[in-house]
Amino acid sequence: MTASVVLKTVNKIYAAKAKNPIYAVRDFSIEIAPGEIVALLGSSGCGKTSTLRMIAGFEEVTKGSIAIGGREIHMLPPARRGVAMAFEGYSLYPPLTLRQNIAFALKSERLGSAETDRRVEEVAKLLELTKHLDRYPATVSAGQQQRASLGRALVRKADLYLLDEPMGQLEPQLRAILRGRLKRYLREHGLTAILVTHDQTEANALADRIAVMEGGVLQQFASPAELKEKPANLYVGTFIGEPPMNVYRVEPQIADGRVSLRAGETELFGYDAARMQDAVVGLLARQSSVVVGVRPADVAVSPANGRGGATAKIVSNQWIGDQSHLESAFGDGVIVATLDGRFAGSSGETLSVSVPPEKLHIFAEDGPALAHGRHLAGEP
């Protein structure tokens, strides 16, 4: 069962008539296609859970509208919205076994016992719960309770599935396994789903598109690749990615066919203008200062006596199993590089760092993206 979802200028204001109302969500608008998996991603308090709860009907919409499958549902009680929800707090019924808790969601469908058992067993197998089905919530772990809550949502036939931090209590190894299984299950059944998470890995692994929120405002709604390669503003650029994007306030100087990005007297990045698109060079020529962003994976490292690059001095060199995370003093700050394999440099060693012009992200000082690599922001 699939359905489209449309949120149009949705607002949530707490204490709306008070002197200082609290805006949890401001003018939030997105359209979700049938069968699409979308993640609401952001830091704590950004408005993502309030948005999910408005869709479910547990919070009133202060202003705006929500439609599922072309049917406006924001004024309907939760039971009439055609929504299945897995809660972060799992909320299982203590007197019922896990089997009975999951099956409870099917009572309204008036299924026979054989079909009920089949559907319960299907989701139990998916979530590694088969051998725990006849135990009570108090006798299983928090992670097993959370999986049972997720199973109770998935076992239903609904127009939309809302998943609020559905794997927050799981150990990392099982979490990685179940992410793949959950995505495959949603795909195979053509289910439309909205996931709330603060975990970028989970959002990237599960979602077709991600809505990044901050301060109750939608910052960008795009695919995981686009969020990383073409962030709409400095907030998205620095929020998405691990380790975070390196950022520097610089003054562009263009002379004799060369683009120099400087912090005071120090040139951080310098390029032959011919290597940059004319429109980007023209943009830099019009700016007295900009913020330059560089992904750690795009930082090239070479010996200090190598040709080109700016000088940096190693502060720390961390080996994390398949990559080296190299932090170096650079200009008045630091630059972080992620390098495949083990890097042999040690603290205090001097080296050269450089970034290809096609990997630069350029932002206005007040946040909006101006250019990504060779292209102005907004260009394909």
ZABASE-960348 format. One record per atom (N, C-alpha, C): y, z, x. Coordinates in steps of 0.02 Angstrom, whole numbers, padded with zeros to 5 digits, always signed. Example, Ala and Ser with C-alpha at 12.3 -4.5 7.8 and 13.67 -1.06 7.14 Angstrom:
ZABASE-960348
-00284+00390+00660
-00225+00390+00615
-00165+00390+00660
-00112+00354+00642
-00053+00357+00684
+00002+00394+00645
END
This chain:
ZABASE-960348
-00059+00000+00043
+00000+00000+00000
+00062+00000+00045
+00107-00047+00034
+00166-00051+00076
+00228-00053+00033
+00284-00032+00063
+00347-00034+00027
+00404-00035+00077
+00458-00069+00058
+00518-00067+00099
+00556-00003+00085
+00599+00016+00131
+00640+00077+00123
+00711+00059+00142
+00759+00078+00100
+00829+00065+00114
+00869+00129+00104
+00901+00151+00157
+00949+00207+00152
+01019+00178+00160
+01062+00190+00112
+01129+00161+00111
+01181+00216+00112
+01220+00219+00166
+01274+00267+00176
+01255+00338+00152
+01199+00362+00175
+01174+00427+00154
+01211+00482+00193
+01234+00532+00156
+01269+00589+00186
+01235+00654+00163
+01233+00702+00207
+01211+00769+00190
+01263+00818+00215
+01296+00852+00167
+01349+00900+00185
+01329+00968+00157
+01322+01017+00201
+01308+01085+00179
+01375+01121+00169
+01377+01164+00117
+01439+01200+00099
+01496+01150+00091
+01483+01098+00049
+01531+01043+00042
+01599+01066+00018
+01601+01119-00022
+01665+01142-00050
+01697+01197-00009
+01665+01215+00045
+01693+01268+00088
+01750+01240+00131
+01786+01286+00162
+01842+01265+00205
+01818+01223+00263
+01761+01241+00290
+01733+01204+00347
+01663+01180+00330
+01657+01125+00292
+01591+01099+00275
+01553+01076+00337
+01487+01078+00332
+01444+01058+00389
+01414+00990+00373
+01431+00940+00413
+01404+00873+00404
+01340+00866+00445
+01283+00869+00411
+01219+00862+00445
+01202+00788+00456
+01221+00745+00409
+01209+00673+00413
+01270+00637+00387
+01294+00586+00424
+01355+00550+00405
+01340+00475+00398
+01350+00449+00338
+01348+00377+00325
+01289+00342+00359
+01230+00369+00348
+01169+00344+00380
+01141+00285+00339
+01135+00227+00371
+01110+00167+00337
+01059+00131+00380
+00998+00122+00354
+00947+00081+00387
+00905+00046+00334
+00874-00009+00354
+00825-00044+00312
+00759-00049+00350
+00705-00029+00317
+00639-00028+00347
+00595-00076+00309
+00562-00121+00346
+00519-00171+00314
+00453-00141+00292
+00420-00171+00242
+00353-00148+00222
+00305-00149+00281
+00268-00094+00291
+00220-00091+00345
+00250-00074+00413
+00315-00061+00415
+00347-00045+00479
+00343+00029+00494
+00337+00046+00558
+00337+00116+00580
+00403+00128+00616
+00440+00177+00591
+00506+00192+00618
+00508+00265+00641
+00540+00277+00697
+00549+00345+00721
+00622+00365+00717
+00635+00426+00693
+00702+00456+00698
+00700+00501+00759
+00741+00484+00809
+00738+00517+00874
+00806+00548+00891
+00804+00608+00916
+00867+00640+00937
+00855+00711+00957
+00907+00743+00983
+00902+00812+01004
+00901+00858+00943
+00886+00921+00954
+00886+00970+00898
+00954+00973+00865
+00954+00972+00798
+01016+00976+00760
+01052+00910+00751
+01019+00854+00768
+01053+00789+00763
+01052+00761+00693
+01012+00790+00647
+01011+00767+00578
+00947+00730+00558
+00900+00723+00604
+00840+00684+00589
+00796+00717+00536
+00786+00783+00541
+00744+00816+00491
+00779+00820+00424
+00845+00830+00423
+00882+00829+00360
+00874+00761+00326
+00876+00708+00364
+00866+00640+00336
+00797+00634+00306
+00746+00657+00342
+00678+00652+00317
+00670+00693+00253
+00698+00752+00251
+00692+00795+00192
+00729+00767+00132
+00784+00730+00144
+00818+00696+00088
+00774+00641+00059
+00739+00605+00102
+00694+00552+00078
+00638+00584+00037
+00611+00640+00062
+00555+00673+00027
+00577+00706-00038
+00641+00723-00043
+00666+00756-00103
+00673+00831-00096
+00665+00858-00036
+00672+00930-00025
+00744+00950-00011
+00786+00901+00002
+00858+00912+00010
+00894+00861-00035
+00948+00882-00068
+00986+00836-00109
+01029+00790-00065
+01038+00729-00087
+01083+00682-00054
+01154+00697-00078
+01198+00714-00032
+01267+00728-00052
+01302+00665-00076
+01290+00611-00039
+01320+00546-00057
+01276+00491-00028
+01273+00434-00064
+01233+00378-00041
+01171+00369-00083
+01127+00323-00062
+01067+00308-00102
+01007+00294-00058
+00948+00307-00086
+00885+00295-00051
+00840+00256-00099
+00813+00200-00077
+00768+00160-00118
+00704+00146-00081
+00648+00149-00117
+00582+00133-00090
+00552+00078-00133
+00535+00023-00102
+00508-00034-00140
+00556-00059-00193
+00621-00056-00180
+00671-00079-00227
+00688-00030-00282
+00656+00028-00282
+00666+00079-00334
+00706+00137-00306
+00765+00151-00334
+00804+00207-00310
+00769+00273-00327
+00760+00314-00276
+00721+00375-00286
+00759+00439-00270
+00822+00433-00247
+00855+00493-00223
+00873+00543-00278
+00869+00523-00341
+00882+00569-00396
+00817+00594-00428
+00760+00570-00404
+00695+00588-00433
+00668+00651-00401
+00626+00690-00438
+00593+00747-00407
+00542+00723-00355
+00525+00764-00306
+00479+00742-00253
+00414+00711-00277
+00385+00739-00330
+00320+00716-00353
+00322+00644-00380
+00381+00619-00397
+00386+00552-00426
+00412+00500-00376
+00416+00518-00313
+00445+00472-00264
+00393+00428-00230
+00329+00443-00237
+00278+00402-00204
+00277+00412-00129
+00291+00474-00107
+00297+00490-00037
+00244+00541-00017
+00212+00531+00040
+00167+00581+00069
+00199+00607+00132
+00197+00674+00141
+00232+00704+00198
+00188+00753+00236
+00189+00746+00302
+00156+00795+00346
+00211+00838+00375
+00208+00903+00362
+00261+00949+00383
+00249+00974+00454
+00305+00988+00488
+00300+01017+00555
+00265+01084+00552
+00277+01122+00498
+00248+01189+00492
+00179+01190+00459
+00151+01134+00445
+00086+01119+00416
+00071+01150+00348
+00091+01211+00330
+00089+01237+00261
+00022+01226+00226
-00032+01249+00256
-00097+01243+00224
-00108+01302+00176
-00154+01293+00129
-00170+01346+00082
-00223+01392+00114
-00206+01455+00128
-00253+01499+00164
-00321+01509+00130
-00325+01512+00062
-00391+01524+00032
-00438+01463+00033
-00412+01405+00053
-00452+01344+00052
-00473+01324+00122
-00532+01295+00128
-00554+01269+00192
-00512+01207+00210
-00518+01184+00272
-00482+01124+00292
-00502+01065+00249
-00567+01061+00233
-00591+01007+00189
-00556+01010+00121
-00552+01069+00093
-00521+01077+00027
-00446+01065+00030
-00415+01085+00085
-00343+01073+00094
-00328+00998+00095
-00368+00960+00133
-00357+00888+00137
-00371+00856+00069
-00426+00876+00037
-00445+00847-00027
-00396+00864-00083
-00361+00920-00075
-00314+00941-00127
-00262+00887-00142
-00243+00849-00090
-00194+00796-00099
-00218+00740-00144
-00285+00738-00157
-00313+00684-00198
-00324+00703-00271
-00307+00765-00288
-00321+00787-00356
-00287+00744-00409
-00225+00724-00395
-00188+00685-00444
-00217+00615-00455
-00257+00591-00407
-00287+00524-00414
-00352+00525-00455
-00376+00585-00470
-00436+00593-00512
-00495+00551-00487
-00509+00558-00423
-00564+00521-00393
-00630+00558-00403
-00684+00521-00399
-00750+00552-00400
-00762+00589-00335
-00811+00633-00335
-00824+00674-00276
-00846+00632-00217
-00883+00578-00230
-00907+00536-00175
-00848+00502-00139
-00800+00474-00177
-00743+00441-00148
-00697+00492-00113
-00690+00551-00143
-00650+00603-00111
-00680+00622-00044
-00745+00633-00043
-00779+00651+00019
-00772+00596+00072
-00777+00533+00050
-00772+00477+00097
-00704+00475+00130
-00651+00484+00090
-00584+00480+00118
-00568+00540+00162
-00592+00599+00143
-00582+00658+00184
-00618+00650+00251
-00680+00626+00249
-00718+00617+00311
-00685+00565+00356
-00655+00513+00326
-00623+00460+00365
-00565+00488+00407
-00521+00526+00373
-00464+00552+00411
-00485+00608+00457
-00537+00646+00438
-00561+00700+00482
-00588+00671+00547
-00624+00615+00543
-00649+00582+00603
-00592+00557+00646
-00542+00527+00613
-00483+00502+00649
-00450+00557+00689
-00445+00617+00659
-00407+00672+00688
-00450+00723+00725
-00513+00707+00738
-00558+00752+00775
-00566+00819+00739
-00575+00816+00673
-00581+00878+00634
-00648+00885+00599
-00693+00838+00609
-00755+00837+00569
-00792+00903+00573
-00800+00931+00632
-00840+00993+00639
-00803+01056+00618
-00739+01048+00600
-00700+01106+00579
-00685+01106+00503
-00709+01057+00467
-00689+01048+00397
-00705+01108+00353
-00757+01143+00367
-00777+01199+00324
-00752+01267+00348
-00705+01265+00394
-00673+01327+00416
-00606+01337+00380
-00583+01399+00380
-00520+01416+00346
-00462+01412+00396
-00401+01400+00372
-00344+01392+00418
-00336+01450+00468
-00348+01511+00445
-00338+01568+00490
-00388+01571+00547
-00442+01533+00542
-00494+01536+00593
-00492+01477+00642
-00441+01434+00636
-00436+01377+00682
-00368+01381+00718
-00361+01340+00770
-00301+01341+00810
-00242+01310+00774
-00181+01322+00801
-00121+01292+00771
-00126+01215+00774
-00154+01189+00827
-00161+01116+00833
-00208+01088+00780
-00262+01124+00766
-00309+01102+00714
-00278+01107+00645
-00238+01159+00634
-00202+01164+00570
-00153+01106+00562
-00118+01089+00616
-00071+01033+00612
-00106+00967+00598
-00164+00958+00629
-00202+00896+00615
-00225+00894+00542
-00243+00952+00515
-00264+00954+00444
-00206+00936+00399
-00145+00960+00416
-00086+00943+00377
-00073+00868+00380
-00081+00839+00439
-00072+00767+00446
-00125+00729+00406
-00187+00754+00407
-00240+00723+00368
-00227+00725+00294
-00198+00781+00271
-00182+00788+00199
-00131+00736+00177
-00086+00716+00222
-00038+00663+00205
-00071+00595+00208
-00110+00582+00261
-00139+00516+00270
-00191+00498+00218
-00224+00548+00190
-00279+00535+00143
-00253+00508+00077
-00189+00519+00063
-00159+00497+00000
-00144+00422+00000
-00137+00394-00059
-00111+00327-00068
-00038+00335-00088
+00008+00314-00044
+00079+00324-00057
+00118+00262-00036
+00179+00258-00059
+00223+00202-00040
+00253+00213+00029
+00260+00276+00049
+00293+00293+00112
+00263+00357+00140
+00252+00358+00206
+00224+00416+00240
+00278+00445+00286
+00293+00510+00277
+00343+00544+00316
+00308+00594+00361
+00318+00588+00426
+00283+00629+00475
+00334+00668+00516
+00338+00733+00504
+00387+00776+00538
+00355+00810+00598
+00370+00786+00658
+00341+00814+00720
+00266+00825+00711
+00228+00772+00693
+00158+00783+00672
+00111+00804+00727
+00132+00800+00790
+00087+00818+00845
+00117+00870+00892
+00168+00906+00868
+00203+00953+00911
+00160+01010+00937
+00105+01027+00902
+00063+01083+00922
+00002+01062+00962
-00004+00998+00976
-00065+00974+01009
-00059+00975+01084
-00116+00987+01118
-00116+00984+01190
-00107+00912+01213
-00076+00901+01271
-00056+00833+01292
-00112+00781+01291
-00172+00799+01314
-00226+00749+01317
-00246+00725+01248
-00255+00772+01201
-00273+00752+01132
-00216+00715+01099
-00155+00737+01114
-00096+00704+01085
-00094+00630+01104
-00108+00615+01167
-00108+00545+01190
-00162+00505+01154
-00220+00534+01144
-00275+00499+01110
-00257+00486+01037
-00231+00537+01003
-00217+00531+00931
-00158+00485+00917
-00111+00479+00964
-00056+00432+00953
-00083+00362+00943
-00129+00341+00986
-00159+00275+00980
-00198+00267+00916
-00236+00318+00898
-00275+00314+00836
-00231+00311+00774
-00178+00352+00774
-00133+00354+00717
-00098+00287+00707
-00075+00257+00761
-00042+00192+00755
-00090+00139+00729
-00151+00140+00755
-00201+00092+00732
-00216+00102+00658
-00221+00164+00636
-00235+00179+00565
-00178+00154+00521
-00116+00168+00540
-00059+00145+00501
-00057+00069+00498
-00071+00037+00555
-00071-00036+00558
-00126-00066+00514
-00187-00041+00521
-00243-00070+00484
-00235-00062+00409
-00201-00009+00388
-00192+00002+00316
-00124-00024+00292
-00084-00053+00337
-00020-00081+00318
+00029-00030+00289
+00030+00030+00317
+00070+00085+00289
+00140+00086+00319
+00189+00099+00276
+00258+00109+00298
+00266+00183+00315
+00293+00197+00374
+00297+00267+00396
+00362+00281+00432
+00388+00342+00423
+00446+00366+00460
+00425+00429+00496
+00434+00429+00561
+00414+00484+00604
+00477+00519+00631
+00479+00585+00628
+00532+00624+00660
+00504+00655+00723
+00540+00645+00778
+00518+00674+00842
+00576+00681+00889
+00569+00727+00937
+00618+00732+00992
+00586+00706+01056
+00523+00681+01051
+00483+00659+01108
+00489+00583+01115
+00523+00561+01167
+00531+00489+01177
+00465+00453+01186
+00418+00484+01221
+00353+00452+01232
+00319+00439+01165
+00321+00488+01121
+00290+00481+01055
+00325+00426+01014
+00391+00425+01015
+00428+00374+00979
+00413+00304+01005
+00412+00297+01071
+00398+00231+01101
+00327+00208+01086
+00280+00255+01087
+00210+00237+01078
+00195+00218+01005
+00227+00250+00958
+00210+00241+00887
+00254+00191+00850
+00318+00189+00867
+00366+00156+00822
+00378+00083+00840
+00389+00042+00788
+00413-00026+00797
+00487-00026+00814
+00524+00018+00779
+00595+00027+00794
+00612+00102+00793
+00664+00119+00829
+00684+00189+00836
+00757+00195+00815
+00770+00245+00772
+00839+00261+00754
+00860+00321+00795
+00906+00311+00842
+00931+00365+00884
+00990+00398+00849
+00987+00464+00840
+01039+00501+00805
+01069+00554+00850
+01133+00567+00838
+01168+00622+00872
+01226+00643+00828
+01232+00708+00818
+01286+00735+00777
+01285+00709+00706
+01225+00695+00680
+01218+00669+00612
+01234+00596+00604
+01249+00561+00659
+01270+00491+00657
+01217+00447+00690
+01202+00391+00658
+01156+00342+00686
+01191+00307+00745
+01163+00314+00804
+01192+00284+00863
+01168+00212+00874
+01103+00201+00862
+01075+00134+00869
+01007+00132+00836
+00991+00075+00806
+00926+00065+00773
+00896+00001+00801
+00846+00007+00843
+00821-00051+00879
+00751-00037+00905
+00720-00089+00934
+00654-00081+00965
+00659-00038+01027
+00603-00008+01048
+00605+00032+01110
+00631-00007+01170
+00611-00071+01175
+00634-00112+01232
+00709-00122+01229
+00736-00137+01170
+00808-00149+01165
+00848-00086+01179
+00823-00028+01157
+00859+00034+01171
+00864+00046+01246
+00813+00027+01283
+00814+00038+01355
+00854-00015+01391
+00848-00078+01369
+00880-00133+01404
+00950-00147+01381
+00966-00131+01318
+01032-00145+01291
+01057-00087+01248
+01065-00028+01278
+01090+00029+01238
+01160+00014+01211
+01172+00034+01148
+01235+00018+01115
+01293+00058+01143
+01279+00116+01171
+01333+00158+01198
+01305+00203+01252
+01350+00240+01283
+01331+00282+01339
+01283+00337+01318
+01291+00363+01256
+01245+00415+01233
+01173+00389+01232
+01163+00331+01201
+01095+00303+01197
+01070+00288+01267
+01113+00260+01309
+01093+00243+01377
+01067+00303+01416
+01101+00360+01409
+01081+00419+01447
+01027+00460+01412
+01021+00453+01346
+00970+00491+01309
+00902+00458+01317
+00900+00392+01316
+00837+00355+01321
+00819+00346+01394
+00757+00362+01412
+00733+00352+01480
+00720+00418+01515
+00667+00418+01555
+00648+00477+01593
+00621+00455+01661
+00654+00475+01716
+00715+00516+01720
+00775+00480+01688
+00828+00518+01671
+00885+00487+01637
+00921+00436+01681
+00960+00394+01647
+01002+00345+01681
+01051+00379+01728
+01060+00350+01788
+01114+00371+01833
+01180+00342+01806
+01233+00382+01804
+01298+00357+01780
+01353+00375+01829
+01401+00329+01836
+01456+00338+01883
+01520+00310+01852
+01575+00347+01857
+01640+00320+01838
+01667+00283+01899
+01684+00220+01890
+01706+00178+01946
+01768+00138+01927
+01804+00117+01979
+01862+00072+01970
+01842+00004+01998
+01840-00048+01956
+01822-00114+01980
+01879-00145+02021
+01862-00176+02077
+01910-00213+02117
+01879-00282+02132
+01916-00335+02118
+01891-00402+02127
+01939-00440+02171
+01913-00463+02228
+01955-00500+02275
+01911-00543+02320
+01936-00603+02336
+01901-00648+02383
+01829-00661+02362
+01819-00669+02296
+01752-00686+02271
+01702-00628+02274
+01728-00567+02279
+01683-00509+02284
+01702-00457+02231
+01652-00428+02200
+01661-00374+02151
+01642-00308+02184
+01689-00262+02186
+01677-00197+02216
+01686-00144+02162
+01636-00102+02153
+01638-00047+02106
+01645+00017+02146
+01703+00048+02142
+01721+00102+02188
+01733+00168+02151
+01715+00221+02184
+01732+00289+02162
+01779+00317+02215
+01844+00314+02201
+01892+00334+02252
+01891+00284+02309
+01881+00309+02370
+01880+00266+02429
+01810+00240+02443
+01761+00262+02406
+01691+00244+02421
+01668+00187+02376
+01641+00135+02406
+01610+00081+02368
+01538+00101+02351
+01524+00108+02287
+01455+00124+02266
+01413+00061+02261
+01442+00008+02231
+01405-00054+02222
+01452-00112+02237
+01428-00161+02274
+01467-00220+02289
+01426-00284+02281
+01458-00337+02255
+01421-00398+02240
+01463-00460+02254
+01430-00513+02272
+01460-00579+02272
+01472-00598+02199
+01535-00614+02182
+01551-00629+02112
+01509-00686+02084
+01485-00731+02127
+01445-00787+02105
+01378-00764+02076
+01357-00702+02093
+01294-00676+02067
+01302-00645+01998
+01364-00640+01974
+01378-00611+01909
+01406-00664+01862
+01391-00658+01799
+01417-00705+01750
+01494-00701+01748
+01526-00759+01741
+01599-00760+01741
+01629-00713+01688
+01597-00710+01629
+01624-00667+01576
+01622-00594+01596
+01569-00573+01633
+01564-00504+01655
+01615-00489+01709
+01625-00537+01756
+01676-00529+01807
+01745-00523+01775
+01758-00566+01725
+01822-00564+01689
+01831-00498+01653
+01778-00472+01623
+01781-00407+01590
+01800-00353+01639
+01768-00351+01697
+01782-00300+01747
+01854-00306+01773
+01878-00368+01778
+01946-00379+01803
+01998-00349+01756
+01981-00341+01693
+02029-00316+01643
+02025-00239+01635
+01977-00207+01669
+01967-00136+01660
+01993-00097+01721
+02032-00045+01708
+02053-00002+01764
+01997+00044+01787
+01953+00062+01740
+01895+00102+01757
+01841+00093+01704
+01779+00098+01724
+01723+00092+01679
+01670+00143+01701
+01619+00151+01659
+01561+00191+01678
+01503+00144+01689
+01472+00149+01748
+01416+00107+01765
+01352+00148+01758
+01302+00120+01724
+01237+00153+01717
+01183+00115+01754
+01138+00151+01785
+01083+00122+01824
+01019+00159+01809
+00968+00123+01785
+00903+00154+01774
+00871+00171+01841
+00840+00230+01847
+00807+00248+01911
+00756+00197+01935
+00722+00164+01888
+00672+00114+01908
+00704+00052+01938
+00769+00043+01928
+00804-00017+01953
+00839-00005+02019
+00833+00055+02047
+00864+00070+02111
+00817+00048+02168
+00842+00005+02212
+00803-00017+02270
+00821+00026+02330
+00771+00046+02368
+00780+00090+02425
+00756+00054+02488
+00795+00059+02542
+00776+00027+02606
+00799+00071+02663
+00774+00059+02723
+00797+00099+02781
+00873+00094+02790
+00903+00145+02818
+00976+00147+02826
+01002+00091+02869
+00961+00064+02913
+00983+00009+02955
+00968-00059+02924
+00945-00058+02860
+00932-00121+02826
+00997-00155+02806
+00992-00218+02787
+01052-00255+02769
+01072-00240+02697
+01137-00228+02687
+01162-00217+02620
+01149-00147+02595
+01176-00132+02536
+01166-00067+02505
+01215-00016+02528
+01218+00039+02491
+01262+00095+02508
+01221+00151+02537
+01252+00192+02577
+01216+00246+02611
+01205+00304+02564
+01146+00333+02568
+01128+00392+02529
+01086+00438+02573
+01085+00502+02557
+01046+00550+02596
+00998+00587+02550
+00934+00587+02567
+00883+00616+02524
+00894+00691+02514
+00894+00712+02451
+00898+00782+02433
+00829+00809+02416
+00790+00772+02377
+00722+00793+02361
+00679+00731+02350
+00614+00739+02363
+00565+00685+02356
+00504+00714+02321
+00497+00699+02255
+00444+00728+02216
+00389+00677+02202
+00328+00695+02217
+00270+00653+02202
+00239+00679+02136
+00236+00634+02085
+00212+00657+02020
+00147+00623+02000
+00108+00602+02048
+00042+00576+02033
+00035+00501+02039
+00084+00464+02014
+00082+00391+02022
+00149+00362+02042
+00200+00405+02047
+00267+00385+02066
+00299+00438+02110
+00348+00415+02149
+00391+00462+02185
+00459+00462+02150
+00485+00521+02136
+00552+00528+02108
+00597+00551+02166
+00641+00507+02186
+00683+00518+02245
+00754+00533+02223
+00780+00592+02240
+00849+00610+02225
+00888+00611+02290
+00945+00575+02291
+00984+00570+02352
+01057+00581+02338
+01092+00612+02386
+01165+00619+02382
+01196+00549+02388
+01242+00534+02342
+01268+00466+02337
+01340+00470+02312
+01388+00447+02352
+01458+00455+02333
+01473+00529+02325
+01504+00547+02269
+01519+00617+02256
+01465+00649+02213
+01411+00613+02200
+01358+00640+02157
+01289+00626+02187
+01243+00608+02144
+01174+00593+02166
+01151+00529+02132
+01100+00499+02160
+01066+00443+02129
+00992+00457+02130
+00958+00445+02074
+00887+00457+02067
+00852+00389+02064
+00800+00381+02104
+00760+00320+02104
+00687+00338+02089
+00653+00297+02050
+00581+00304+02040
+00547+00248+02076
+00500+00266+02120
+00466+00217+02163
+00391+00221+02152
+00359+00164+02145
+00286+00163+02137
+00253+00187+02202
+00201+00227+02193
+00166+00253+02251
+00203+00309+02285
+00176+00331+02341
+00205+00388+02377
+00257+00364+02428
+00317+00393+02424
+00371+00376+02471
+00372+00427+02527
+00378+00403+02589
+00370+00447+02647
+00433+00484+02668
+00490+00468+02639
+00553+00499+02661
+00555+00574+02648
+00592+00609+02690
+00597+00682+02683
+00670+00702+02676
+00681+00763+02654
+00749+00789+02640
+00792+00782+02702
+00855+00758+02691
+00902+00750+02745
+00902+00680+02776
+00851+00641+02762
+00847+00574+02791
+00897+00527+02757
+00928+00484+02797
+00977+00436+02772
+00943+00370+02756
+00962+00340+02701
+00934+00275+02681
+00987+00234+02646
+00971+00172+02628
+01015+00128+02591
+00989+00119+02520
+01034+00119+02472
+01014+00107+02402
+01055+00049+02375
+01025+00010+02332
+01061-00046+02301
+01031-00059+02232
+01070-00094+02191
+01048-00111+02123
+01066-00184+02110
+01019-00226+02089
+01037-00296+02073
+01088-00299+02018
+01135-00346+02020
+01187-00349+01968
+01158-00358+01898
+01100-00390+01893
+01071-00401+01826
+01042-00338+01796
+01041-00283+01835
+01015-00219+01810
+01070-00169+01794
+01133-00188+01802
+01188-00142+01788
+01200-00137+01712
+01218-00077+01690
+01242-00066+01622
+01314-00042+01627
+01360-00075+01592
+01430-00059+01598
+01456-00034+01530
+01487+00025+01531
+01512+00056+01471
+01587+00070+01478
+01622+00069+01420
+01690+00093+01419
+01690+00168+01429
+01746+00195+01453
+01748+00267+01466
+01737+00308+01402
+01755+00279+01344
+01745+00316+01282
+01676+00302+01251
+01632+00266+01287
+01562+00262+01265
+01533+00195+01249
+01566+00150+01212
+01533+00087+01191
+01510+00045+01250
+01454+00011+01243
+01430-00034+01295
+01475-00095+01299
+01489-00117+01360
+01529-00177+01372
+01486-00235+01397
+01437-00220+01439
+01394-00273+01466
+01329-00244+01490
+01277-00286+01489
+01212-00268+01516
+01190-00324+01563
+01185-00308+01627
+01166-00360+01674
+01215-00417+01676
+01191-00476+01663
+01233-00536+01666
+01268-00551+01600
+01256-00511+01549
+01281-00529+01482
+01326-00476+01454
+01377-00498+01416
+01419-00452+01379
+01378-00418+01325
+01395-00358+01307
+01361-00323+01253
+01368-00364+01189
+01313-00369+01152
+01313-00408+01090
+01288-00479+01099
+01286-00502+01162
+01257-00569+01174
+01182-00566+01174
+01147-00620+01157
+01075-00619+01158
+01048-00614+01229
END
